[in-house]
Structures are given as structure tokens and as C-alpha cells.
Amino acid sequence: MLPDPSERAALLRRREHLARALGGAPAVMASSRPRPRNYAADQFPFRAASHFLYLFGLAAPDGMGVYDGEAWTLYLPDPGPDDALWDGEVPGFAEVSERTGCPVRSRSALPEALARAAKARAVATLPTPDLETCADLAALLGREVRPGRLLPQDVPLADAMVALRLRHDDVAQAQLRRAAEATTPAHLAGMRATRPGVLEAVVRAAMEAEFVSRDVRPAYQPIVTVHGEVLHNLKYHHVLREGDLLLADVGGESPGGFACDVTRTWPVTGRFSTTQRELYEVVLCAQKASIAAVRPGVRYRDVHLAAHREMARGLVALGILHGDPEELVVDGLTALLFPHGIGHLLGLDVHDMEDLGDRAGYAPGRERSKEFGHRYLRLDRDLEPGMAVTIEPGLYRVPAILGDARLTARAGDRLDRAVLERYSDVRGIRIEDDVLVTAEGHEVLTAAIPKEASDVEAAVMAGR
């Protein structure tokens, strides 16, 4: 619940930076409420809203942080008479204040504090993902607050938070490394647990067991599937069979709430077939080319296009596509097999700050492409030291795409379906790493997780 004492100075600096950006404009940031699964006492695991967590490092339910135009104050619920019985002793306000470096008062004093702050200027806020807390904020502020919607008085606060969270400070970078360290053994365990005849759920369980044993949580709902062509497949009931590839998109969350996001694809038998290995190498080459492009000053969209160009070269070499690789990318043919963006921002959210939409992901003056595939790119900013991004090209045989005459009209005979059919033992391949932009170039935070084809095979065979 409490931030580590070593993080106190960083939390103070973050709030000071935000205060300077806001000037005298007041703001309130909410931590959100626990959410019931089916009845009040049976709750989903609580996770504080990321903007609140960034400023206070505190996983406190129903908390509110208020900047009154001069200073920050935390408002927390008073302990209930039975809390210690059901939940154990909770830290007192004095201890919370010491750890966060922020004065703490009772939530009962919050309405009066907000009323005073609102006398001079409208109080800004950022909606939380849960509607219950948005309703609380709406009642306190006397206006509409709902997820995904910013009123004009909220925009300066959103822009200031984006500017702060885009570049990770040393404490945040350490948390990203801790998330990666917890994720590495999970992927190794998943590879070792893979064999024909078991359910996808068995592999998922082996991976999540590594998180549980380290007292960390998954940063998002794990994807562990033999149907890698379904990008967000959250079903785990399929039996692994000889000839299948298993795609695992699984990442852990650090104690401070920072995410890791990694995908690996491996053969159920422990050995890639010739066709599987050929397409795997195409994806791996595209990923390596993209990672090599990551450095300060590079536009992330160009990293995305570098993956498409490398993918086009590989597919032309195999005879699946015909023509000039650059033209194939421009004409959208690679998007038929690689229909998503190269990646996204990474931080306290696995898709960092996506609650603010393209305000976070797209630099001012830049808009999403309207072209299929490229329109799913979540980030179009120039890279800067301290940014963390994912690099995750993929190759998928999606019947709904390949059978859509409207999407494939440009392809003509440049897409050789007969050759593509030879690769029918590949449904989907994705290879994803987390990359930190440094002053000199980049650091692959998840480099310890095998991805060379021979290393992946060895890791799977180690479980036999």
C-alpha cells in the first residue's frame, strides 16, 4: 500500500513539476474505488488509478489528492471500526504522510477544501476508469465527470500529466526493470510447461505461478493461445497439439504498479517446422530492425514503417509477396498480414496513458492514419530519452482479413495465395520486447527472455 521510502523524493519532484505546470489552477486526482465481482465483500484486486499512483505512489482505495493552487494535500478515508478485524492494521495518516511527503487529512474534510479551491478557478480532474469514482468526482465538483471525456478545464491538467509521464525518471525506470525481472521467469516457465495434450490454461497457470511466487500481479489479462491470429484472445480451453505454435503475451507488474509487456511465440513440440521457422525469422528480423531504429529524435511512426519494410523484404524472399518492398508497404499489402501498430508507450499502464486517448500517444499536429493496419498505431511521437515503448511486430493469417475483397483489392497477383497456403501451420506469430530510450540509443529491458529460434526451442525442450 505504501511507497518505498526511497521513492519519496521522486514523488515530491513529480508533484512539484505538476504544480509548476498548473500554476494557480486547482486540481483533484482520485485513486478510484475497489470494485465488486458480484457482491460488495467479494472484490476484484484493487489497483489505484495510474495518475494518482504516479503522484503519490500509494495504493489507497477511495483516496483523493488535491492541489489547491499552492500545495498538495492527500485526503483518505478514516479507518472504520471493523477494518482491523477484516483487513488488518492500516497505516495511520502520519505514516502515509511521511512516506509520500504530503500532508494527509480525512476525506470528510474534502468537500470544504474543494469548495475553497473552486472559489478562484474551476477545479480540474482526470476521470478514473471506474464509473463509481467518476460519480464521486462529479458530485464533489458539481459537473460531469466520466471516463474518456475531458472538459475544457481538465485539458491543461491532462497535457501536464502527459508531459510528465512521457519520460520516466530514475525511480520509474527501476520499476520497469523490476517488472521485466518478474516477467522473465514467467516466460521461461511457460516454455517449459508446453507439450502436446495439455490445455493452454496449463501453460498460463505455470506462467502466472511465477508472478504469485514473487507477490506480483499480471500487468494485464494474459494471452496464452494457439490461435495467435486473434490478437486479444482471452480463451484458454484449447488443447495444445503437435504442429501448433503457442503465442504468449504475458507481462508482470512491479510493486509500484509499472508494467512489463512481452510476447513470445514457440512451437508446442519444441521444434519449429521449416515453414514455421521461415515465418518466425521474418518477424524476428522485422523486430530487430525496429529495435535498431529506436533512439532519441526518431519518429516512432518511422520505427513502425521500418518493421513493415523488413517484413515486406522477408515475404518477397519467400515468394508470398511480389514486387518492390517499399511499394508493398505504401499500398498496404504488408498490413494484410501485419495489421496492427508496432507498439505503444509503456509505464504505469501497459498502454501508457491510453485513458487520455491520442492526446498522449500522438504529438500535437499528428493524426492517425486512415489506412487499414496503420490506423491502429497507438504512438506517433518523436522518441526522447526516458521514454519506454514496446516493439512488437507480428504476422497473422486472419481469414476475415484475407477473405475481405475490399481489403485485398490492391493486392492482385502481388499476394501469392498458393505460396501463403504452404504456411498453413502458422496462425499467428508475434515477438515483443520492452525498450527504454536512452541518451545514447536504447536498452532492451526484456532481453533476457529467449527469442532466437534455437534458444526458444531449447527453452521449450528444457521442460521435457
N, C-alpha and C positions, 0 to 999 in steps of 0.2 A: 504493500500500500504506500509506503513512504519512499521518497527518492533516496539514493545512496548519498551519504554526507559529501562525497567527492563531487557531486553534481550541483551542489548549492550555488557555487559561483557562476556556473553556466546558466542556471535558471534565473539568477539575478540579472545577468547580462542580457538574456533574451527579453525579459520584461522591460528592462531599461531601453533596449533598442526599439521595442514596440511602442513604448511611451513616447519616445522622441518622434517616432513616425506619426503618432496620433496628435501630437501637440496637446492642446487642451480639450480634445474631443473625448468624452467618456465612452467606456465600453464595458460589456459584461460577457464573460466566457463561461459556458456551462460544461460540467463534466459528464452529464447525462445520468439516467437512472438505470438500475437493474431492470431487466425485462423478464416477465414470467413466461415459462414454456406453455403452461396450461392453467396453473392456479398460482396465487401470489407467492406462496412459500417455495415453489419449485421454479427456480430461476435459471436462465442462461448464465454462463460465466460472465461476470461484469468486466467491462473494458471501458475505461474512461475515453471520452471524445478526444481525438488526437490534438486539436488545437489547445485544449485545456492541458493535456498531458505535456505538450511541448513547453508551456509556460510555467507549469508548477511541478511536473514530474510526479504527480500524486494520483493514485488510482482510487479516488474517493467518490463514492456514489453521491449524487444529488448536490455536488459542490458548485459554487459559483465564484469566479474571480472577477473583481470589479476594479476598473481603473476610473477614478473619479475626475480625471483631468490633471491630477497632481501625483497620486500614489496608488499602488495596488493594495487591495485587501482581499483575503480569502474568506468566504462565508460557507460554513459547513453545518450540517445538521447537529443538533445536540444529541449526545448518546441517549438512547432510550433506556428505561429501567430494566428491560429484559435482554438488552443487547449482549451483555457479557455472558449470559447463560447460553444463548444460541450461537453467538459468533465469537466469543472470547473477548478479552480486553482489547479495546481500540486505543490508538494513540490519542493523548489529550491535545487540546489546541496549542499548548505551549510547545510540545514536541513537534507538532506539524509545522509550527511557525519557525522553529529552529532549523528543521531540515529543508524547508522551502525558501527560507529567507524572506518570508512575507507575513505580515500581521494576520491573525485569524480571529474571526468573530462568529457569533451564532447566526445561523440562517434566519432566525427571527428578526434580526436587525437589517436584513437585506432590503425590504421594501422602502424603508425610510432612507437608506443610503442611496438607492437608485432614484428616489424622488428628489433628493438634494442634487444629485449629479445632473438630473434632467432639467433642472431649472434654467441652466445656462444654455445647454445644447442637447440635441437628441442623442440618446444612448444607442451606440451601435452594438451589434452582436453578430455571431456566426451561428446559423442553425446547426443543431446536433442531428445525427442520423435518426434518432428516435422521436416520434411524434409527441410522446408524453412530456419530454423536456421542452420541446418547442412550444407546447401549450403553456407550460410554466413560464417560459420567457415572454410569450405573448401576453399573459395576464400581468406580469410584472411591468412590461414596457407599454402596455396599452395599445398594441398594434399587432399586425400579422407577423408571425414567425413560422416558417415551415421549411422542411428540407429542400435544398436545391434552389431556393429563392432568396435573393438579396434585395433589400430595399435601398434607395439611394444613400441613406445614412450609414449603411453597412459596407458600402463599396470601399471606402478608404481603409477600413479595418481589414477587409479581405485582401486588398492589394498589399498592405503592410505585412500581413502574415505570409503571403506568398513570397514576398521579397526576403523575409527572414528564413523561411523553411526550405527555400530552394537550395541553399548552400549549407551543408552540415558542419557544425562546429566540432571540435575535437571530442567532446563528450558523445555527441550523436554518432560520429564515426566509430568510436569504440563500441557503441551499442550495435551498430550494423555488423561489426566484426563478430560480436558475441552471438548475434542471430545466425551468422554464417557458420560459426563453430558448432552451434547446436544442430544445424541442418546437415552438415557433412555426415555424421554417423547415421542419420536417418536414411539418407540415400544409400549408403553402403549396406545398411540393414535390409532395405527394400530389395536391393540386388541379390543379396544372399538368400532372401526368403522366396525368391521367384523360382518356380518349377512348374512343369505341366501338371494339370489336375487340381490345382488349388484355386480358390476364388481370388479375384482382385482384392477383396476385403482382407484376406490373409496378409497380403503384401502391405496394404495400408496399415493394418494393425502393427506390423513389425516396424514400420517407419514411425508411427505415432508413439509407439512404446519408447523410442529413443527420446522423444520430447518429454514424455511423462517422467522418465527416469531422471531427467535433468530439471524437472519442475518448470518447464516452459510450455507454451501452448503453440499450436499451429497459427501462423500469421493469417491464414485464410483456409477455407474449406479445401482439403486436399483433393487433387485429381489423380487417380490411380486407375488406369483403364487400358484395355486392349483396343478400345475404339478411340484412338488418338485423333481421328478426323473430326470428333465432336469436341470443340475447343474447351468448353467448360463442362465436361462430363463429370457429374457427381453421383454416378451409379457404380456400385462395387460388386454386383452379383454375377458377373460373367466368369466362367471357368477359363483359366489360362490353358491354352493348347499349344502343342508343338507347331512351330511356324508363326506364332503370334509375336508381335512386338508389344511391349508394355511401356506406356508413357506415364511418367510420374512427375507431376507438377506439385511439389510439396516444399514448404518453407516454414521455418520456425520463427517465433517472436522472442526478442530479447526480454530480459526482466523489465527494462524501461519502456517496452512497447514497440521497439523498432523491428521492422520486418526483414526477412530474407525470402527470396522468391527464386526457386531453382527448378528447372525441368531437365530430366534426363530420359532417354529412351533406350531400352535394352531388349535383347532377344530372350524370350521365355526359356529356350533351350540352352542358353549360354553361348550360342554361336549364331552370328548373323548369316543368313543365306547370301549368296552372291548378289542378288538383286537388292536385298535389304542393305547390305553394306555399301553398294554403289550409291543409293539414295542418301544413306546416312552420311557418307563423305561429302555429298553435295551440300547438305545442310551444315555440316561441320565447317566446311570451307567458307560458306557464307557467314557463319557466326564469327570465325576467326578474322575475316576481312572487316566485319563490322566493328569488332573489338579493337582492331588495329587502328581504326579511324577515330576512336574516342580520344579526344584531347581538348584542351581549352581553345575556344574560338571556333570550333567546328559546329556547324548547324546539325542538330540531331536528325533532321529530315534527310540530310546527306548520308548519315550513317544508315538510315533505313534504305535509301536507294543503293548504297554500296552492297547491302545484302542482296537486293534484287538483282543487281548486275552480276554478282558472283553466282547467284542461283541460276541465272539465265545461261551463263557460260557452262556451268555444270550440266544443265539439262540439254543444252545443244550438243555437248560432247557425248551424251548418252543417246542422242537421237530422239529424245522426247519432244524437244522443240527444234524448229528450224529457223534460221535467219540470223540477223545481226543482234547480238545480246542487248545492245543499247536500245534498239528499236523495239525489241520484245518487251522490255521494261516499260517504255513510253506507251506502247499500245496495250498494256495491261495484261499481257499473257502470263507473266510470272505470278500475277495476283490470283490467277485461277488456281494455282497450287500453293501459293503463299498469301492467303487472303487477309492477313492482319498486320498490324504495325510491328516494327522491330522491337518495341518495348515501351517503357514508361518510366516516370520518376519513381524512386523508391525511398521510403523513410519510415515515418510512424504509420503510414498507410502503405499497404502493398502496392496500390496505385496511388502514390502520394498526392494528397490534397485533391483527389478527384471529386470530393464533395463540393468543391468550388468550380467544377467543370473546366472548360477550356481556359478560364482565367488563369489557372495555374499552369496548365500544360502548354499553352500557346502564347508566344511573345506578342506584345501589342502590335497590331497591324497584320498578324498572320492568322489565316483561317484554315480550317480543314479542307482537304481536297474533296471534290465531289466524285472522284473516280473510285470505282469498286476496289476494295482492298486498301488502297492508300487512305481512304477516308476513315479507316479505323486506327490510324496513327494517333497515339494519345499524347505525344510530345513533339513540339516544334519550337525549340528554343536553341540559342547558341550555348554550348556547354561551357561551364565555368568550374574552376577548382572548388571542390566541396560538394558538387552535385553527385548524386548516386542514381544510376539508371540500370535498367535491365537490358540485356541484349539476347533476343530470343527468336531467331528465325525458325520457321517450320515449313514442312512440306506435307500436304494432305491431299488424299484422293476423296473429295467430298462429292458424292453422287448428285446432290442437289445443285451444286455449282457446275460440275462438268456436264450435267444434263440440261442446263438452262441455256436455251438458244440465244437469249438476249445477252447474257454474259459472255458466251463463247463466240458470238458472231464475228468478232475481229480475228479470231484465231485462224479460221480457214484450215488450210493444209499445213500451217505452221505448228499446229499441235498434232503430233502423230499418235492417235489413239491406240493404234495397234502396238506400237512400242510401249506406250504407257501401260497397256494391259499386261505386258510381261512382268510388270512390277506390282501385280495384284496382291502380293503378300505384304505390301506396305499400305496401311490405312493412314497412319499419321506419324510423323517424326518431328519433335521439337527439342532443341538444345538451348538452354537458358542459363546465363550467369548474371551475377550482380557485379556492376563495375562502378568504382569510385573514380571520379575525375580528379586528377592531381595537377599540381603546378607543372610537372614535367610531362604528363601524359595521362596515364590511368593505372589503376590497381584492380585486378580481378579478385574480389573478395571471396569468391566461391571456387577458386582454382583447385582446391584440394579434392573436389568431387570428380571422379573419373569421367572423361568424355571421349578420349581417343577410343576408337572401336576396339582395339585389342585390350585396352585397360578395362573397358566396360565388360567385355567378355570374361576377363579374368576375375572381376569382382563378382559377377553372377556365378561363375563356376566355383568360387570360394565357398559357396553355401552348400555344395553337393557332398 
